[in-house]
Amino acid sequence: MTTKLFATALLATVAVSAQAEPLTFDFKDPKGVNNIVFKLDAPLESINGTASGISGSVTADPSSPADVKGKIIVATETLHVPNPVMKDHLHGPKWLDVKTHPEITFELKKVSDVQRDGNSGTANVTGVFTLMGVSKEITVPVKATYLPGKLKARGGDVDGDLLVIRSNFKINRSDFKIQAGQNTDKVSEEIDISLSIAGAAPKA
Amino acid sequence: MLRTFLRLIAAICLAGVIGLWVTLGAEKGWTKTSVPIQKTDEITGIEYPVFENRFVPGLDFLVAGCAGSIFLAAVSFIPTTKRKKP
């Protein structure tokens, strides 16, 4: 299949494709595998939680891997911690206020420092991260793996490709006006975020 | 008679709370009502948590239970005035 090329398309981000045309990967995973883990390690308390309500899409042109468009969306109400009282506080108006701010988003703007290794690759992805209604441009390291023709293997009847994205980065809650400077003994200022998501690009 | 009963209840509560806390994992954090079970998606290799509803008492449960037991025991030591027989 010499006419078919491929590249590792990166992204949070980038997509590698076997075709010379943009592919759109949908990150709403019916299997419920996509997840984000967040950790806050304060002197008096360590908080570990997850978010599972992930959606959004990313479009990438393999012939121009830096040309990536897309947006990853997390439903704020799906943020979960094992303690029910803590979860109520987390969702409440003093902290994430899920009723007023139902979504956390990351909109891709730029991909740089792309390094390929077969069907995988790494890159720095710059985008606008919006949390609690506050938008801030951040750059995060991303590892992407392109899995051509693997969509059907996950179940279902549709052929297609998968793009797996992993990223670890940190944000400061005060940057997003989340109880800035308060309760730092129990709720750390720095939030560690680990993202593991897979997007699907069904073949028409 | 009531004093003995209260002390007995306090001792049973204390033993029960400590026993439950130890048996259900001796969690040193907050009480949990769900526990993540880590799974791996075979195709993508993504590790993801599946939450199982399970009660895991934490230190808050232990402290509250011990405090309740101590309160019951303390009540049993409150002096009472005896009624004089007419």
Interface residues (C-beta under 8 A of the other chain):
Chain A: K31 G32 V33 N34 N35 V37 E45 S46 T50 S52 H80 P82 N83 P84 V85 M86 T145 L147 K150 A153 R154 L162 V164 S196 I197 A198
Chain B: G29 W30 T31 K32 T33 S34 V35 P36 D41 I43 T44 G45 I46 E47 Y48 P49 F51 V56 G58
